Amino acid sequence: MTSYMYHNNVKVFDYPKFAEPFKDAIRANAERIAKENGVEIEFIRKSGVRKESIVSEKIKQPGRSPGH
């Protein structure tokens, strides 16, 4: 990534602005796919939370299995 940024004259401190359109496109696509498949996206913004623990609890819920 550093090499790409250097060759495209993107400064390290400009990276958030550079990456924003990609972030927005990825989020929109993930939300579209989730909606098409009846899946709810849960945003976890707290630090110190083990996302793996949350996922394993969600999988245990009736009607849930990995990849579905």
Secondary structure, DSSP 8 states (H G I E B T S, - for coil): -HHHHHHTT--GGGHHHHHHHHHHHHHHHHHHHHHHTT--------TT--HHHHHHHHHHSTT--TT-
